[in-house]
């Protein structure tokens, strides 16, 4: 996979997963299990994206495994759909991590857009103001 490629590609399932529209309602258990395997494979890749310069896909997966606190071998098997059973707690953990990453990436994109057009950036870090005030850097 090259750096120019997107992990989502043209896969509508991934778009629905990341937007929260994916439904896994009334399908048979094997169909539902396959959808969960596909969802986890896509989420693992999306969570590992973007690659760092010179990083292989295996390196991306290892980085995501460290973020997720899940063994690399398990992440690799999830990515390549080699897992037969995905415990609910593991799927929930991956969903939570990718949800957090999505929110962080959206915030970063918003901040980059604000700085690129010259708008003042509002730092909403609660401790940042406290640290500056303690050092006497802000007039009160």
C-alpha positions as CSV (number, residue, x, y, z in Angstrom):
1,X,0.0,0.0,0.0
2,X,1.4,3.4,-1.0
3,X,1.2,6.6,1.0
4,X,-1.1,8.0,-1.7
5,X,-3.7,5.3,-1.2
6,X,-6.5,5.7,1.4
7,X,-7.3,2.9,3.8
8,X,-11.0,3.4,3.0
9,X,-10.6,3.2,-0.8
10,X,-14.0,3.0,-2.4
11,X,-15.5,0.8,0.2
12,X,-18.9,2.1,1.3
13,X,-18.9,-0.2,4.4
14,X,-16.0,1.7,5.9
15,X,-17.7,5.0,5.3
16,X,-20.8,3.8,7.1
17,X,-18.7,2.3,9.9
18,X,-16.9,5.6,10.6
19,X,-20.0,7.7,10.3
20,X,-21.9,5.3,12.7
21,X,-24.4,4.2,10.1
22,X,-23.4,0.5,10.0
23,X,-26.2,-1.7,11.0
24,X,-25.8,-5.3,11.9
25,X,-29.4,-6.1,12.6
26,X,-31.3,-9.1,11.4
27,X,-28.8,-11.1,9.4
28,X,-28.0,-14.7,10.0
29,X,-25.2,-15.4,12.5
30,X,-22.7,-16.3,9.8
31,X,-23.5,-13.1,7.8
32,X,-23.3,-11.0,10.9
33,X,-20.0,-12.6,11.9
34,X,-18.6,-11.9,8.5
35,X,-19.7,-8.3,8.7
36,X,-18.0,-7.9,12.1
37,X,-14.8,-9.5,10.7
38,X,-15.0,-7.0,7.8
39,X,-15.7,-4.1,10.2
40,X,-12.8,-5.0,12.4
41,X,-10.4,-5.4,9.5
42,X,-11.4,-1.9,8.2
43,X,-11.2,-0.3,11.6
44,X,-7.7,-1.7,12.3
45,X,-6.4,-0.4,9.0
46,X,-8.2,3.0,9.5
47,X,-6.8,3.3,13.0
48,X,-3.3,2.6,11.8
49,X,-3.6,5.1,9.0
50,X,-1.7,7.2,7.8
51,X,1.7,5.5,7.5
52,X,4.8,7.3,8.6
53,X,7.4,7.9,6.0
54,X,9.0,4.6,5.0
55,X,6.6,2.6,7.2
56,X,5.3,-0.8,6.0
57,X,1.8,-2.0,6.5
58,X,3.2,-4.3,9.2
59,X,4.7,-1.3,10.9
60,X,1.4,0.5,10.8
61,X,-0.3,-2.5,12.4
62,X,2.3,-2.8,15.1
63,X,1.8,0.9,15.9
64,X,-2.0,0.4,16.1
65,X,-1.5,-2.7,18.3
66,X,0.5,-0.5,20.8
67,X,-2.2,2.2,20.8
68,X,-4.9,-0.4,21.3
69,X,-3.1,-2.5,23.9
70,X,-3.8,-5.6,21.9
71,X,-1.1,-8.1,20.8
72,X,0.4,-7.5,17.4
73,X,-0.5,-11.0,16.2
74,X,-4.1,-10.5,17.1
75,X,-4.3,-7.2,15.3
76,X,-2.6,-8.7,12.2
77,X,-5.1,-11.6,12.2
78,X,-8.0,-9.1,12.6
79,X,-6.7,-7.1,9.7
80,X,-6.4,-10.1,7.4
81,X,-9.8,-11.5,8.5
82,X,-8.1,-14.7,9.9
83,X,-10.0,-14.5,13.2
84,X,-13.1,-16.8,13.5
85,X,-14.3,-15.4,16.8
86,X,-14.1,-11.8,17.9
87,X,-15.1,-11.3,21.5
88,X,-17.5,-8.4,22.1
89,X,-15.1,-6.6,24.5
90,X,-12.4,-6.6,21.8
91,X,-14.7,-5.3,19.1
92,X,-15.9,-2.6,21.5
93,X,-12.3,-1.6,22.4
94,X,-11.4,-1.3,18.8
95,X,-14.6,0.7,18.1
96,X,-13.8,3.0,21.0
97,X,-10.2,3.6,19.9
98,X,-11.1,4.3,16.3
99,X,-14.0,6.6,17.4
100,X,-11.5,8.6,19.5
101,X,-9.1,8.7,16.7
102,X,-11.8,9.9,14.4
103,X,-12.7,12.8,16.8
104,X,-9.0,13.7,17.1
105,X,-8.4,13.7,13.4
106,X,-11.5,15.9,12.8
107,X,-10.3,18.3,15.5
108,X,-6.8,18.4,13.9
109,X,-8.3,19.0,10.5
110,X,-10.4,21.9,11.9
111,X,-7.4,23.4,13.6
112,X,-5.3,23.1,10.4
113,X,-8.1,24.8,8.4
114,X,-8.3,27.6,10.9
115,X,-4.5,28.2,10.9
116,X,-4.2,28.0,7.1
117,X,-6.7,30.9,6.6
118,X,-5.1,33.0,9.3
119,X,-7.9,32.8,11.8
120,X,-6.8,32.9,15.5
121,X,-6.8,29.4,17.0
122,X,-8.6,28.8,20.3
123,X,-6.7,26.5,22.5
124,X,-9.3,24.7,24.6
125,X,-6.8,22.7,26.7
126,X,-7.9,23.2,30.3
127,X,-4.4,22.9,31.8
128,X,-2.7,25.2,29.3
129,X,-4.3,28.4,30.7
130,X,-3.4,27.3,34.3
131,X,0.2,26.7,33.4
132,X,0.6,30.0,31.7
133,X,-1.1,31.9,34.6
134,X,1.2,30.2,37.1
135,X,4.2,31.4,35.2
136,X,2.8,34.9,35.1
137,X,2.4,34.9,31.3
138,X,-1.2,36.1,31.1
139,X,-2.4,39.5,32.3
140,X,-5.5,39.0,34.4
